[in-house]
Amino acid sequence: MRKDELQQQQPLFYHALENACMNHRVANAYLLSGPHGTLKHEAALLLTKSIFCEQHQGVACEECNTCRRVEEGLYADMVLLDGSKSAISKTALEDGDGSRVYILENVENASISAQNSMLKFLEEPASGVVAILTTDNIDRILPTIVSRCTLIPFSPLSEDYLLSKAKEVGVQDVDAYFISHLVKDINQMNEYAD
């Protein structure tokens, strides 16, 4: 389960999520910031699941139909945009009917005009709308955006975790050891599985 991985590898995020869910105080905007491959995408999905989970008791159950649909990207009230692949438009953010979550990944790659549009959304959030922004480089985001978000820093993944992931994808023990000391992005592990 993702929440177990996040609890172990990103305890600051997990504690903030658990606290927000238990106290029913989810912020209108989060900025998940840290090195590439540090489970920010997975964290954004877990936060989204926790908002919409059918159990409505703390951190998402990850087993109900809603949690599975969020995981698969099939939940209608979740919009996932990637700043490195597509423009982040103000229009998509302003339609705030009911509860909605916008996950804006790689925000540092959005143009200045797109970031200014985001800023307008963050300054006047619609009721029930949550924005989850992720970045590998917080210095490339407008400081006014950063100031309007709940900032959660992500740490590099532990070598033990990377070692176990390398073994999971079929990398031999000796190679897995060296790879876990060189690679800091979990997504690169599959490249070494051959």
KOLVOLUM-866276 format. One line per 8 residues: number of its first residue (from 0); for each residue x, y, z of C-alpha. Coordinates in Angstrom, 2 decimals, decimal comma. Each point is the difference from the previous one (the first is absolute). Example, Ala and Ser with C-alpha at 12.3 -4.5 7.8 and 13.67 -1.06 7.14 Angstrom:
BEGIN
0	12,30:-4,50:7,80 ~ 1,37:3,44:-0,66
//
This chain:
BEGIN
0	0,00:0,00:0,00 ~ 1,20:3,48:-0,83 ~ -0,72:1,38:3,42 ~ 2,43:-2,47:1,59 ~ 2,78:1,05:-2,39 ~ -0,73:3,67:0,56 ~ -0,17:-0,42:3,76 ~ 3,49:-1,53:-0,07
8	1,68:2,08:-2,70 ~ -1,72:3,38:0,41 ~ -1,05:0,17:3,67 ~ -0,38:3,80:-0,03 ~ -2,57:-0,21:-2,79 ~ -1,77:-2,94:1,61 ~ -0,23:1,72:3,37 ~ -1,40:3,17:-1,63
16	-2,55:-2,07:-1,96 ~ -1,04:-2,00:3,05 ~ -0,37:3,17:2,07 ~ -2,05:1,77:-2,70 ~ -2,30:-2,99:-0,44 ~ -0,53:-0,66:3,70 ~ -0,79:3,65:0,69 ~ -2,04:0,48:-3,22
24	2,27:2,92:-0,95 ~ 1,20:-0,65:-3,53 ~ 1,59:3,18:-1,38 ~ -1,13:1,42:-3,32 ~ 3,54:-0,25:-1,47 ~ 3,05:-2,19:0,59 ~ 3,45:0,23:-1,54 ~ 1,94:-3,26:0,11
32	3,63:0,90:-0,64 ~ 3,06:-2,19:-0,25 ~ 2,39:-1,87:-2,27 ~ -1,30:-1,88:-3,03 ~ -1,29:-3,48:0,77 ~ -0,77:0,54:3,70 ~ -3,59:-1,30:-0,12 ~ -1,65:3,42:-0,44
40	-2,41:-1,37:-2,62 ~ -0,94:-2,88:2,29 ~ -0,48:2,47:2,87 ~ -2,28:2,19:-2,12 ~ -2,12:-3,04:-0,84 ~ -0,18:-1,08:3,66 ~ -1,07:3,50:1,04 ~ -2,66:-0,04:-2,74
48	-1,21:-3,44:1,09 ~ -0,19:1,23:3,59 ~ -2,24:2,89:-1,07 ~ -2,41:-2,21:-1,95 ~ 0,28:-3,38:1,81 ~ -3,33:-1,68:0,70 ~ 1,18:-0,87:3,54 ~ 0,46:3,70:0,97
56	2,07:-0,98:3,03 ~ 3,50:1,42:-0,14 ~ 2,49:-1,01:-2,68 ~ -1,51:-1,77:-3,02 ~ -0,79:-3,71:0,25 ~ 1,44:-0,57:-3,51 ~ -2,46:-2,88:-0,47 ~ -3,42:1,54:-0,70
64	-1,29:0,60:-3,51 ~ 0,73:3,73:0,21 ~ 3,62:-0,54:1,10 ~ 0,55:-2,45:-2,86 ~ -1,52:2,42:-2,52 ~ 2,26:2,82:1,23 ~ 3,04:-2,31:-0,28 ~ -0,95:-0,90:-3,57
72	-0,68:3,64:-0,96 ~ -3,69:-0,72:-0,59 ~ -1,57:2,18:2,68 ~ -1,91:2,86:-1,64 ~ 0,63:2,58:2,74 ~ 3,79:-0,39:-0,22 ~ 1,84:1,85:-2,71 ~ 3,65:-0,89:-0,58
80	2,09:2,46:-1,99 ~ 3,72:-0,15:-0,72 ~ 1,82:3,31:-0,33 ~ 2,75:-1,64:-2,06 ~ -2,44:-1,41:-2,56 ~ -2,95:2,35:-0,12 ~ -0,93:3,52:0,85 ~ -1,75:0,57:3,28
88	-2,93:2,20:-0,85 ~ -1,97:2,27:2,25 ~ -3,23:-1,16:-1,60 ~ 0,37:-3,57:1,27 ~ 0,61:1,28:3,51 ~ -2,96:2,33:0,24 ~ -2,75:-2,56:-0,47 ~ -0,50:-0,82:3,68
96	-3,36:-1,74:0,24 ~ 0,09:-2,30:3,05 ~ 3,16:-1,65:1,29 ~ 2,82:-0,16:-2,48 ~ 3,71:-0,69:0,18 ~ 2,47:1,35:-2,53 ~ 3,40:-1,69:-0,01 ~ 2,46:2,25:-1,80
104	3,26:-1,89:-0,47 ~ 3,32:1,54:-1,03 ~ -1,33:3,49:0,67 ~ 3,48:1,45:-0,47 ~ -0,36:-0,71:-3,74 ~ -3,15:2,10:-0,37 ~ 0,37:3,33:-1,76 ~ -0,03:3,22:2,02
112	-3,47:0,83:-1,37 ~ -1,28:-3,44:1,07 ~ 1,55:0,51:3,44 ~ -1,71:3,41:0,24 ~ -3,33:-1,69:-0,83 ~ 0,68:-2,54:2,75 ~ 0,71:2,85:2,37 ~ -3,44:1,50:-0,66
120	-1,57:-3,37:0,83 ~ 2,05:-0,31:3,20 ~ -0,90:3,54:1,12 ~ -3,74:-0,63:-0,40 ~ -0,56:-3,75:0,48 ~ -3,44:-1,39:-0,74 ~ -1,71:-1,92:2,77 ~ 0,78:-3,71:-0,07
128	2,88:0,33:-2,46 ~ 3,49:-1,19:0,93 ~ 3,16:0,55:-2,05 ~ 2,97:-2,31:0,43 ~ 3,10:1,34:-1,71 ~ 3,21:-2,00:-0,39 ~ 3,44:1,25:-0,89 ~ 3,56:-1,23:-0,28
136	1,30:3,58:0,08 ~ -1,81:2,43:2,29 ~ 2,29:2,85:-1,07 ~ -1,69:0,07:-3,43 ~ -3,44:0,70:1,47 ~ -1,28:3,49:0,70 ~ 0,61:0,79:3,69 ~ -3,59:1,21:0,33
144	-1,24:-3,48:-0,99 ~ 2,27:-1,62:2,57 ~ -1,27:2,38:2,70 ~ -3,63:-0,96:-0,65 ~ 0,55:-3,74:0,30 ~ 0,59:-2,36:2,89 ~ 3,59:-0,96:-0,81 ~ 1,02:-3,59:0,67
152	3,66:-0,79:-0,77 ~ 0,89:-3,49:-1,21 ~ 3,27:-1,73:0,89 ~ 2,10:-2,21:-2,28 ~ -1,00:-3,66:0,22 ~ 2,06:-2,22:2,29 ~ 2,60:-2,33:-1,52 ~ -1,67:-2,97:1,75
160	-3,31:0,80:-1,65 ~ 1,65:0,39:-3,41 ~ 1,87:-3,29:0,54 ~ -3,25:-1,84:0,74 ~ -1,68:1,56:-3,06 ~ 2,94:-0,98:-2,23 ~ -0,31:-3,60:1,20 ~ -3,78:0,10:-0,61
168	0,53:0,80:-3,68 ~ 2,48:-2,86:-0,38 ~ 3,40:1,67:0,37 ~ 2,64:-2,40:1,34 ~ 1,17:0,56:3,61 ~ 3,45:1,49:-0,71 ~ -1,32:2,22:-2,79 ~ -2,96:1,04:2,15
176	2,36:1,14:2,74 ~ 1,98:2,24:-2,36 ~ -3,09:1,31:-1,76 ~ -1,63:0,91:3,32 ~ 3,01:2,20:0,75 ~ 0,02:1,67:-3,42 ~ -3,66:0,43:-0,93 ~ -2,27:2,21:2,06
184	-3,06:-0,30:-2,23 ~ -2,19:-3,06:0,54 ~ -1,25:0,23:-3,57 ~ 3,50:-0,70:-1,35 ~ 0,14:-3,43:1,67 ~ -1,85:-1,64:-2,89 ~ 2,80:1,01:-2,36 ~ 2,35:-2,32:1,89
192	-2,31:-3,01:0,14 ~ 1,38:-1,58:-3,18
//
